[in-house]
């Protein structure tokens, strides 16, 4: 189970403080052993971030600690913690696509990971203690819509072996706000919280294709009773061996 001892910066790692934002423009760059007091923006392929902590800075608008909204290919983030030093309704974890995230510790942000395209792997990571505001200015003064993982569009998205807790809205929220989501796999995770823990919305783009939800464990701390997974019946899901922590089987709630 991902937790403090096996996610984030490995114990004993020496870190070098970097007091500024980093914009990566050289392909193949490796950021290793850094304590980054700023934001990281990716503008090149084959970048690796490892053995580091990213703390961000004061924000004057929504900002992601790691920004790959450009979708630069083969971004790898491993053994890294994302924890803003300044609490803010603008603070987000990772934005973008074309990345693999492994053994991350993401906490004290609104959305842990915000997927905006294809080819994403999230594995063996701990996303927890989301920030939540009763009066969030980014939501017109209504409560924050914080999610551990939000998926707006994309295909070939794998979420495996993670621990996802403490989000107000959902551990995994598929919105299809930007387009179709396909070939989504959610396996071998522990998750709890949210109105419903995994929430699959079709919106204007219709049923999801190639959805797999198998071998997961769910808590019962949801706003809607026993709502581990919610989806419309038109989205066909390969759904098997999903259980609550007391061993009772999970059923899909009808959205």
Secondary structure, DSSP 8 states (H G I E B T S, - for coil): ---TTTSSS-TT---EEE-S-EEE-STT-EEESEEESS-EEE-SSS-EEES-EE-----SS-EEEEEETT--TTEEEES-EEE-SS--TTEEEEEESSEEEES-EEESSS-SEEE-SS-EEEES-EEE-----SSBGGGTTB----EEEEE-SEEEEEEES-EE---SSEEEEE--SSS-EEEEEEES-EE--SSSSEEE--GGG---BSEEEES-EE-S--SSTT-SEEE-TTS-EEEES-EETTS-B--EEE-
